[in-house]
Amino acid sequence: MQNIIQSKVFVVDDDSFTCLLFKKHLSNLGFENVSYFLSGVECLNNFSENPDIILLDYQMDHLSGFETLKKIKRFNPNAFVIMISSQPDITTAVESLKYGAFDYIVKGENETELITKSLQRIAILKEKMVTKKTSFLKKIFS
């Protein structure tokens, strides 16, 4: 997970306690560049900061997490969005993944563990992407 600790992370949830909880968890994992926002609108207004990873609540006022996800993917299709919801609805999860969410986590007792596992999968994926790019360039120039 060392290769993603330098990533810019956004935490987006309309509950400030949840935002602070996730920010503290990320800090404990070693992430230093974490910002949190209490709405999808605030997140999108600060998108010029170019976040790499976004923890996004599904149910929010004004602009839902799902609508925010679609706008995020329009601006930056390479951003890793982890959708976090209190809804264990399979249809909601499938729709989120269909529109580009990297993972869908249901809020509960072990949500921080699930976030950690999702971040580990992102780290592995990013590492493999870098390795593939390097080997591709080596093949071209050799």
C-alpha positions as semicolon CSV with decimal commas, in nm:
position;residue;x (nm);y (nm);z (nm)
1;M;0,000;0,000;0,000
2;Q;0,309;0,216;0,013
3;N;0,265;0,336;-0,346
4;I;-0,075;0,498;-0,283
5;I;-0,009;0,669;0,050
6;Q;0,099;0,983;-0,138
7;S;-0,236;0,993;-0,320
8;K;-0,477;1,282;-0,280
9;V;-0,790;1,146;-0,108
10;F;-1,135;1,304;-0,079
11;V;-1,385;1,187;0,181
12;V;-1,740;1,294;0,092
13;D;-2,026;1,238;0,337
14;D;-2,303;1,461;0,467
15;D;-2,231;1,336;0,821
16;S;-1,932;1,522;0,967
17;F;-1,867;1,247;1,225
18;T;-1,831;0,989;0,946
19;C;-1,599;1,222;0,753
20;L;-1,375;1,267;1,057
21;L;-1,382;0,894;1,133
22;F;-1,271;0,804;0,779
23;K;-1,012;1,084;0,773
24;K;-0,864;0,955;1,101
25;H;-0,862;0,597;0,968
26;L;-0,680;0,711;0,654
27;S;-0,434;0,906;0,867
28;N;-0,367;0,592;1,074
29;L;-0,292;0,408;0,748
30;G;-0,034;0,675;0,658
31;F;-0,231;0,898;0,421
32;E;-0,141;1,263;0,472
33;N;-0,319;1,436;0,186
34;V;-0,686;1,389;0,285
35;S;-0,966;1,644;0,249
36;Y;-1,327;1,597;0,346
37;F;-1,644;1,753;0,216
38;L;-1,999;1,748;0,348
39;S;-2,168;1,737;0,005
40;G;-2,118;1,624;-0,350
41;V;-2,134;1,987;-0,461
42;E;-1,840;2,080;-0,231
43;C;-1,644;1,784;-0,365
44;L;-1,702;1,883;-0,726
45;N;-1,622;2,249;-0,652
46;N;-1,279;2,136;-0,526
47;F;-1,216;1,881;-0,798
48;S;-0,938;2,096;-0,942
49;E;-0,724;1,948;-0,659
50;N;-0,730;1,632;-0,872
51;P;-0,802;1,358;-0,615
52;D;-0,681;1,006;-0,688
53;I;-0,916;0,827;-0,447
54;I;-1,262;0,933;-0,333
55;L;-1,463;0,778;-0,051
56;L;-1,818;0,877;-0,146
57;D;-2,140;0,842;0,052
58;Y;-2,431;0,722;-0,157
59;Q;-2,716;0,906;0,017
60;M;-2,666;1,280;0,043
61;D;-2,891;1,584;0,013
62;H;-2,900;1,810;-0,295
63;L;-2,669;1,596;-0,509
64;S;-2,670;1,223;-0,439
65;G;-2,354;1,015;-0,429
66;F;-2,466;0,841;-0,746
67;E;-2,501;1,171;-0,934
68;T;-2,168;1,288;-0,789
69;L;-2,007;0,962;-0,907
70;K;-2,127;1,020;-1,264
71;K;-1,987;1,375;-1,264
72;I;-1,655;1,263;-1,113
73;K;-1,614;0,999;-1,382
74;R;-1,690;1,258;-1,649
75;F;-1,412;1,484;-1,516
76;N;-1,162;1,210;-1,435
77;P;-1,240;0,854;-1,542
78;N;-0,918;0,733;-1,374
79;A;-1,018;0,841;-1,023
80;F;-1,082;0,551;-0,786
81;V;-1,423;0,598;-0,625
82;I;-1,523;0,382;-0,331
83;M;-1,897;0,416;-0,281
84;I;-2,004;0,382;0,081
85;S;-2,370;0,341;0,168
86;S;-2,601;0,240;0,448
87;Q;-2,813;0,063;0,186
88;P;-2,735;-0,308;0,144
89;D;-2,936;-0,305;-0,180
90;I;-2,774;-0,514;-0,456
91;T;-2,929;-0,298;-0,731
92;T;-2,769;0,015;-0,587
93;A;-2,433;-0,162;-0,567
94;V;-2,454;-0,288;-0,925
95;E;-2,554;0,056;-1,058
96;S;-2,264;0,218;-0,873
97;L;-2,014;-0,031;-1,013
98;K;-2,168;0,001;-1,360
99;Y;-2,106;0,376;-1,357
100;G;-1,744;0,346;-1,251
101;A;-1,721;0,296;-0,876
102;F;-1,420;0,081;-0,787
103;D;-1,594;-0,073;-0,488
104;Y;-1,922;-0,060;-0,297
105;I;-1,909;-0,083;0,082
106;V;-2,208;-0,108;0,313
107;K;-2,172;0,098;0,632
108;G;-2,158;-0,113;0,944
109;E;-1,929;-0,254;1,208
110;N;-1,639;-0,337;0,976
111;E;-1,652;-0,053;0,723
112;T;-1,299;0,068;0,806
113;E;-1,163;-0,284;0,749
114;L;-1,341;-0,299;0,414
115;I;-1,203;0,043;0,319
116;T;-0,851;-0,080;0,402
117;K;-0,900;-0,390;0,187
118;S;-1,031;-0,180;-0,101
119;L;-0,730;0,054;-0,072
120;Q;-0,500;-0,249;-0,079
121;R;-0,666;-0,366;-0,403
122;I;-0,618;-0,017;-0,550
123;A;-0,249;-0,029;-0,454
124;I;-0,207;-0,369;-0,623
125;L;-0,387;-0,249;-0,936
126;K;-0,180;0,070;-0,960
127;E;0,140;-0,132;-0,915
128;K;0,040;-0,370;-1,195
129;M;-0,049;-0,078;-1,420
130;V;0,296;0,076;-1,369
131;T;0,465;-0,261;-1,430
132;K;0,271;-0,316;-1,752
133;K;0,359;0,033;-1,880
134;T;0,726;-0,024;-1,805
135;S;0,740;-0,364;-1,973
136;F;0,550;-0,231;-2,275
137;L;0,800;0,054;-2,317
138;K;1,092;-0,188;-2,276
139;K;0,952;-0,405;-2,555
140;I;0,916;-0,105;-2,785
141;F;1,267;0,032;-2,726
142;S;1,454;-0,298;-2,720
